[in-house]
Amino acid sequence: MKISLIATFFFFFFLGFSSLVKSQTDSCTSTLNLTGIPFLTTSLSCQSVWKSQDFILRYEQIEPSLWNFILSAPNTNSYVAIGFSDDGKMVGSSSIVGWVPAAGKGVIKQYYLGGTSPKDCLPDKGALKVANETILSQSSRLYLAFRLNTDQPKPRLIYAVGPKGKLPSSSNYLLSEHQSETSRLLDFGTAAGKSKSQSPSSSPSQSPSSNPTSQAAGKSKSQKAQVQVHHKAQVQIQHHRVQV
């Protein structure tokens, strides 16, 4: 009886642990079922951009100068960030940062990363033209969504995760130094190709036989040659008669 109880305990323990792990996992083969994202999520391109931190980035160009983004990451009671950089470095770049307090509404802000200390990373600053900023916490993951107005996003993307339990305070929203960060190169060409219409193919060049002008010119040359041959034949006949 005792062995049976122990076996039952471990069975439900591993079942719960398995469900927890599953709930914290996202992948590019997963179908997003999110409530509150302000745009469609069915046709987004997807990449695993930071495997050690389980960061998944989905994106799509919906118009020549409009892009949708969703960054998915585990919710570890810390902030998550995505930045756009010219050279892959944090300093001088602009970043979208979001977090969800244990008891409260999610917060998402843009920061200008002017230096390496918290006082140099200013909230509500930056060069990104963003709209529809939203952050959700679902199944132990954060989903940071926003719309970016740009012809082509900068391909050097920066990702960061903050220290656990040290969320920015509402008094100044200054960021604690990140726990970990990385930079990745992302080619947006595939997503851009999906939204751009194909230019019409150029019309095939006309051969002389299909060009009316060429046909007329050829017909004129043929008629002229026939006249010349006919005239030459008449001259030869007349010359033969004179000899006879």
C-alpha positions in Angstrom: 0.0 0.0 0.0 2.8 2.4 0.9 4.7 1.7 -2.3 1.5 2.3 -4.3 1.0 5.7 -2.6 4.6 6.7 -3.4 4.2 5.6 -7.0 1.0 7.6 -7.3 2.7 10.7 -5.8 5.6 10.5 -8.2 3.3 9.9 -11.1 1.3 13.1 -10.4 4.5 15.0 -9.6 6.1 14.3 -13.0 2.8 14.9 -14.7 2.5 18.4 -13.2 6.2 19.1 -13.9 5.7 18.0 -17.5 2.6 20.3 -17.9 4.6 23.2 -16.4 7.5 22.7 -18.8 5.1 22.4 -21.7 3.3 25.6 -20.7 6.6 27.5 -20.7 7.6 26.3 -24.1 7.1 28.1 -27.4 8.4 27.3 -30.9 7.9 28.3 -34.5 5.7 25.3 -35.0 3.3 26.4 -32.3 0.0 28.1 -33.2 -0.4 31.3 -31.3 -3.7 31.6 -29.4 -3.5 35.0 -27.8 -6.2 37.4 -26.7 -5.3 41.0 -26.8 -2.7 41.2 -29.6 -3.9 44.2 -31.8 -3.1 42.6 -35.1 -3.4 39.2 -36.9 -0.8 36.6 -36.0 -1.6 33.9 -38.6 1.0 34.8 -41.2 4.0 35.9 -39.2 7.5 34.7 -40.0 9.2 33.1 -37.0 12.7 32.5 -35.8 14.3 31.2 -32.6 16.6 34.2 -32.0 18.2 33.3 -28.6 18.0 29.6 -27.7 19.7 29.8 -24.3 16.9 32.2 -23.1 14.2 30.6 -25.3 13.5 33.9 -27.1 11.2 33.5 -30.2 10.7 36.4 -32.6 7.7 36.6 -35.0 7.5 39.4 -37.5 5.7 40.4 -40.7 5.8 43.4 -43.2 2.1 44.3 -43.7 2.7 47.5 -45.8 5.8 49.1 -47.4 6.6 51.0 -44.2 4.7 48.9 -41.5 6.0 45.9 -39.6 4.4 43.8 -36.9 6.6 42.1 -34.2 5.9 39.7 -31.3 8.7 38.7 -29.0 8.0 35.6 -26.9 10.1 34.8 -23.8 9.7 32.9 -20.5 8.2 35.0 -17.7 10.8 34.9 -15.0 9.5 38.0 -13.2 12.0 40.2 -15.1 11.8 42.5 -18.0 12.5 41.5 -21.6 13.9 43.8 -24.3 14.4 43.9 -28.1 16.5 46.7 -29.6 17.4 47.8 -33.1 21.1 48.8 -33.7 23.3 50.0 -36.5 26.3 48.0 -35.3 25.0 45.4 -32.9 26.0 47.4 -29.8 23.5 48.5 -27.2 24.9 52.0 -26.7 23.3 54.4 -29.1 20.4 52.1 -30.0 16.7 52.2 -29.3 14.9 49.4 -27.4 11.4 48.2 -26.7 11.2 46.9 -23.1 8.3 45.2 -21.4 7.4 43.4 -18.1 4.3 42.2 -16.2 4.2 42.6 -12.4 2.9 39.7 -10.4 -0.1 41.7 -9.4 -0.7 44.4 -11.9 -1.0 45.5 -15.5 1.8 44.9 -18.0 4.1 47.8 -18.9 5.9 48.4 -22.2 8.1 51.4 -23.0 10.7 52.5 -25.4 14.2 53.4 -24.1 17.1 55.2 -25.6 20.3 53.4 -24.6 22.7 56.3 -24.2 25.2 54.4 -22.0 25.8 51.4 -19.8 24.4 52.7 -16.5 20.7 52.8 -15.6 20.6 56.6 -15.6 21.8 56.6 -19.2 18.9 54.4 -20.4 16.1 56.9 -20.6 12.4 55.8 -20.7 10.0 57.2 -23.3 12.9 58.1 -25.5 14.3 56.6 -28.7 14.2 56.8 -32.4 11.7 54.0 -33.1 8.3 55.0 -34.5 6.1 52.4 -32.7 2.4 51.9 -32.2 0.0 49.3 -30.7 2.5 48.3 -28.0 1.1 45.4 -25.9 2.6 42.9 -23.5 0.8 39.8 -22.3 1.6 37.1 -19.8 0.1 33.7 -20.8 1.1 30.1 -19.9 4.2 31.4 -18.0 5.5 33.3 -21.1 5.6 37.0 -22.0 4.4 38.1 -25.4 5.7 41.6 -26.3 4.0 43.0 -29.4 4.3 46.2 -31.3 4.0 47.8 -34.7 7.1 49.5 -36.2 6.9 52.2 -38.8 10.0 51.9 -41.1 10.8 51.0 -44.6 13.4 48.4 -43.4 14.2 47.5 -39.8 17.8 47.6 -38.8 19.1 44.0 -39.1 21.3 44.1 -36.0 18.9 43.2 -33.2 19.7 43.3 -29.5 17.9 41.1 -26.9 18.1 41.4 -23.2 16.6 39.9 -20.0 16.6 41.7 -16.7 17.5 40.4 -13.3 14.8 38.3 -11.6 12.5 40.2 -9.2 13.9 43.6 -10.1 11.3 45.2 -12.2 11.4 48.9 -13.0 9.7 51.2 -10.5 6.7 53.3 -11.6 8.4 56.3 -10.0 11.1 56.6 -12.7 11.0 53.4 -14.8 14.8 53.2 -14.7 16.1 49.8 -15.8 18.3 47.6 -13.6 21.4 46.3 -15.3 20.4 43.3 -17.5 21.1 39.8 -16.4 22.0 38.7 -19.9 22.1 40.2 -23.4 23.0 39.2 -26.9 23.1 40.6 -30.5 21.9 38.8 -33.6 21.8 39.5 -37.3 18.3 39.0 -38.9 17.6 39.1 -42.6 14.2 40.7 -43.1 14.3 40.0 -46.9 12.0 37.0 -46.7 9.3 38.9 -44.9 9.6 41.9 -47.2 9.3 39.7 -50.2 6.0 38.3 -49.0 4.3 41.7 -48.9 5.8 43.3 -52.0 3.9 42.7 -55.2 5.9 41.3 -58.1 6.7 43.8 -60.8 5.0 42.8 -64.1 7.4 41.0 -66.5 8.6 43.0 -69.4 7.0 42.3 -72.7 8.9 39.9 -74.9 10.9 41.6 -77.6 9.3 41.4 -81.0 11.0 39.5 -83.7 11.0 41.0 -87.2 8.2 38.6 -88.2 5.9 39.8 -85.3 6.7 43.5 -85.7 4.3 45.3 -88.1 7.0 47.8 -89.1 9.5 45.1 -89.8 6.9 43.2 -91.8 6.1 46.3 -93.9 9.8 46.9 -94.5 10.4 43.3 -95.4 7.5 43.3 -97.8 8.8 46.5 -99.5 12.2 45.0 -100.0 10.8 41.8 -101.4 8.6 43.7 -103.9 11.6 45.8 -105.0 13.7 42.7 -105.5 10.9 41.1 -107.6 10.8 44.3 -109.8 14.5 44.2 -110.3 14.5 40.6 -111.4 11.6 41.2 -113.8 13.3 44.2 -115.3 16.6 42.2 -115.7 14.7 39.4 -117.4 13.1 41.8 -119.9 16.5 43.3 -120.8 18.0 39.8 -121.4 15.1 38.9 -123.8 15.4 42.1 -125.8 19.2 41.6 -126.1 18.6 38.0 -127.4 16.2 39.3 -130.0 18.7 41.8 -131.3 21.4 39.1 -131.7 19.0 36.9 -133.7 
